[in-house]
Every structure is written in C-alpha cells, then in structure tokens.
Amino acid sequence: MAAKVMAVLDLAAALPGLRVRIFSGLEAGVLTRLLLEPETPVGTELG
C-alpha cells in the first residue's frame, strides 16, 4: 500500500490539478457516490 501511495504522490506532483482519493471498497456504493458527488467527504484525498 505504501508503494501505491508514493506512486500516486509522484503522479500528482507531475500532473498539477490531479486529485486522487483513497477509500475502502468494503462499503457498497461509495465509488458511485464519489463519482456523482466528488466533494463527498470519504477517504483521503491526495494531490
């Protein structure tokens, strides 16, 4: 997991304005909710 976070941080540094969200997939519907309402306070946003 740490390697994935580091890769995302590198990508965010290379692409200004990129927003990345890390969240659990255990709760049904979270991805759909985030896609429809990106400002939903779920998970950790990097970038």
DSSP file (Angstrom, degrees, kcal/mol; ACC not computed):
  #  RESIDUE AA STRUCTURE BP1 BP2  ACC     N-H-->O    O-->H-N    N-H-->O    O-->H-N    TCO  KAPPA ALPHA  PHI   PSI    X-CA   Y-CA   Z-CA
    1    1 A M     >        0   0    0      0, 0.0     4,-2.3     0, 0.0     5,-0.2   0.000 360.0 360.0 360.0 -40.7    0.0    0.0    0.0
    2    2 A A  H  >  +     0   0    0      1,-0.2     4,-2.3     2,-0.2     5,-0.2   0.886 360.0  52.4 -60.8 -38.4    2.8    2.4    0.8
    3    3 A A  H  > S+     0   0    0      1,-0.2     4,-2.1     2,-0.2    -1,-0.2   0.876 108.4  51.1 -65.5 -36.8    4.3    1.9   -2.7
    4    4 A K  H  > S+     0   0    0      2,-0.2     4,-2.2     1,-0.2    -2,-0.2   0.908 109.9  49.1 -66.7 -41.4    0.9    2.7   -4.2
    5    5 A V  H  X S+     0   0    0     -4,-2.3     4,-2.5     2,-0.2    -2,-0.2   0.917 110.9  50.0 -64.3 -42.9    0.6    5.9   -2.2
    6    6 A M  H  X S+     0   0    0     -4,-2.3     4,-2.2     1,-0.2    -1,-0.2   0.897 110.1  50.9 -62.3 -39.9    4.1    7.0   -3.2
    7    7 A A  H  X S+     0   0    0     -4,-2.1     4,-2.2     2,-0.2    -1,-0.2   0.899 110.8  48.8 -64.0 -40.4    3.3    6.3   -6.9
    8    8 A V  H  X S+     0   0    0     -4,-2.2     4,-2.8     2,-0.2    -2,-0.2   0.898 109.9  51.3 -66.3 -40.9    0.1    8.4   -6.6
    9    9 A L  H  X S+     0   0    0     -4,-2.5     4,-1.9     2,-0.2    -2,-0.2   0.900 110.5  49.1 -63.2 -40.4    2.1   11.3   -4.9
   10   10 A D  H  X S+     0   0    0     -4,-2.2     4,-1.6     2,-0.2    -2,-0.2   0.911 112.5  48.2 -63.5 -42.4    4.6   11.2   -7.7
   11   11 A L  H  X S+     0   0    0     -4,-2.2     4,-1.7     1,-0.2    -2,-0.2   0.907 110.2  51.0 -64.9 -42.7    1.8   11.3  -10.3
   12   12 A A  H  < S+     0   0    0     -4,-2.8     6,-0.3     1,-0.2    -1,-0.2   0.855 109.2  51.7 -63.8 -35.0    0.1   14.2   -8.5
   13   13 A A  H  < S+     0   0    0     -4,-1.9    -1,-0.2     1,-0.2    -2,-0.2   0.845 112.3  46.3 -68.7 -33.5    3.4   16.1   -8.5
   14   14 A A  H  < S+     0   0    0     -4,-1.6    -2,-0.2     1,-0.2    -1,-0.2   0.736 115.5  46.8 -80.7 -23.8    3.8   15.5  -12.2
   15   15 A L  S >< S-     0   0    0     -4,-1.7     3,-2.2    -5,-0.1    -1,-0.2  -0.773  82.9-148.2-123.7  86.1    0.2   16.5  -13.1
   16   16 A P  T 3  S+     0   0    0      0, 0.0     3,-0.1     0, 0.0    -3,-0.1  -0.225  84.0  26.0 -54.6 137.1   -0.9   19.7  -11.4
   17   17 A G  T 3  S+     0   0    0     30,-0.4     2,-0.2     1,-0.3    -4,-0.1   0.263  85.0 138.7  92.8 -11.7   -4.6   19.7  -10.5
   18   18 A L    <   -     0   0    0     -3,-2.2     2,-0.5    -6,-0.3    -1,-0.3  -0.480  36.5-160.6 -67.7 132.9   -4.8   15.9  -10.3
   19   19 A R        -     0   0    0     -2,-0.2     2,-0.4    -3,-0.1    28,-0.2  -0.973   7.8-173.6-117.3 129.6   -7.0   14.8   -7.4
   20   20 A V  E     -A   46   0A   0     26,-2.7    26,-3.5    -2,-0.5     2,-0.5  -0.972   6.1-160.4-124.4 136.4   -6.7   11.3   -6.1
   21   21 A R  E     -A   45   0A   0     -2,-0.4     2,-0.5    24,-0.2    24,-0.2  -0.969   2.4-160.5-120.1 130.0   -8.9    9.7   -3.5
   22   22 A I  E     +A   44   0A   0     22,-2.9    22,-2.5    -2,-0.5     2,-0.3  -0.943  29.6 149.1-107.7 124.4   -8.0    6.6   -1.4
   23   23 A F        -     0   0    0     -2,-0.5     2,-0.2    20,-0.2    -2,-0.0  -0.965  47.6 -89.9-151.1 164.3  -11.0    4.9    0.2
   24   24 A S        -     0   0    0     -2,-0.3     3,-0.3     1,-0.1     6,-0.1  -0.537  18.8-155.9 -78.4 141.0  -12.2    1.5    1.2
   25   25 A G  S    S+     0   0    0     -2,-0.2    -1,-0.1     1,-0.2     4,-0.1   0.281  75.9  92.3 -95.0   9.6  -14.2   -0.6   -1.3
   26   26 A L  S    S+     0   0    0      2,-0.1     2,-0.6     1,-0.0    -1,-0.2   0.772  70.6  74.0 -76.2 -25.8  -15.9   -2.5    1.5
   27   27 A E  S >  S-     0   0    0     -3,-0.3     3,-1.4     1,-0.0    -1,-0.0  -0.797  89.2-122.8 -92.7 121.6  -18.9   -0.2    1.7
   28   28 A A  T 3  S+     0   0    0     -2,-0.6    -2,-0.1     1,-0.2    -1,-0.0  -0.325  89.4  18.6 -62.4 138.3  -21.3   -0.7   -1.3
   29   29 A G  T 3> S+     0   0    0     -4,-0.1     4,-2.4     1,-0.0    -1,-0.2   0.369  83.5 117.0  89.4  -4.6  -22.0    2.3   -3.4
   30   30 A V  H <> S+     0   0    0     -3,-1.4     4,-2.6     2,-0.2     5,-0.2   0.927  76.8  48.8 -66.0 -44.7  -19.0    4.5   -2.3
   31   31 A L  H  > S+     0   0    0      1,-0.2     4,-2.4     2,-0.2    -1,-0.2   0.934 113.0  47.7 -60.9 -46.1  -17.4    4.7   -5.7
   32   32 A T  H  > S+     0   0    0      1,-0.2     4,-2.2     2,-0.2     5,-0.2   0.922 112.0  50.2 -59.9 -44.8  -20.7    5.6   -7.4
   33   33 A R  H  X S+     0   0    0     -4,-2.4     4,-2.7     1,-0.2    -1,-0.2   0.908 111.7  47.8 -61.5 -43.0  -21.4    8.3   -4.7
   34   34 A L  H  < S+     0   0    0     -4,-2.6    -1,-0.2     2,-0.2    -2,-0.2   0.869 111.4  50.2 -67.4 -36.3  -17.9    9.8   -5.2
   35   35 A L  H  < S+     0   0    0     -4,-2.4    -1,-0.2    -5,-0.2    -2,-0.2   0.881 118.2  38.8 -68.4 -37.0  -18.3    9.8   -9.0
   36   36 A L  H  < S+     0   0    0     -4,-2.2    -2,-0.2     1,-0.3    -1,-0.2   0.822 132.9  24.7 -81.6 -32.1  -21.7   11.6   -8.7
   37   37 A E    ><  -     0   0    0     -4,-2.7     3,-2.3    -5,-0.2    -1,-0.3  -0.707  68.0-179.4-134.4  80.9  -20.7   13.8   -5.8
   38   38 A P  T 3  S+     0   0    0      0, 0.0    -1,-0.1     0, 0.0    -4,-0.1   0.697  79.0  62.8 -58.7 -21.3  -16.9   14.3   -5.8
   39   39 A E  T 3  S+     0   0    0      2,-0.1    -5,-0.1    -5,-0.0    -2,-0.0   0.428  70.7 128.2 -85.8   3.1  -17.0   16.6   -2.8
   40   40 A T    <   -     0   0    0     -3,-2.3     2,-2.1    -7,-0.2    -3,-0.0  -0.395  69.0-121.7 -58.0 128.7  -18.4   13.8   -0.6
   41   41 A P        +     0   0    0      0, 0.0     2,-0.4     0, 0.0    -1,-0.1  -0.469  63.8 132.8 -78.7  76.9  -16.1   13.6    2.5
   42   42 A V        -     0   0    0     -2,-2.1   -20,-0.1   -12,-0.0    -2,-0.0  -0.987  59.1 -19.7-127.5 135.0  -15.0    9.9    2.1
   43   43 A G  S    S-     0   0    0     -2,-0.4     2,-0.4   -22,-0.1   -20,-0.2  -0.240  94.9 -48.2  73.8-158.5  -11.5    8.6    2.4
   44   44 A T  E     -A   22   0A   0    -22,-2.5   -22,-2.9    -3,-0.0     2,-0.5  -0.968  47.2-147.0-120.4 127.9   -8.3   10.5    2.0
   45   45 A E  E     -A   21   0A   0     -2,-0.4     2,-0.4   -24,-0.2   -24,-0.2  -0.824  15.0-170.5 -98.7 132.4   -7.7   13.0   -0.9
   46   46 A L  E      A   20   0A   0    -26,-3.5   -26,-2.7    -2,-0.5    -2,-0.0  -0.924 360.0 360.0-118.2 144.0   -4.1   13.4   -2.2
   47   47 A G              0   0    0     -2,-0.4   -30,-0.4   -28,-0.2    -1,-0.1   0.430 360.0 360.0 114.3 360.0   -2.9   16.0   -4.7
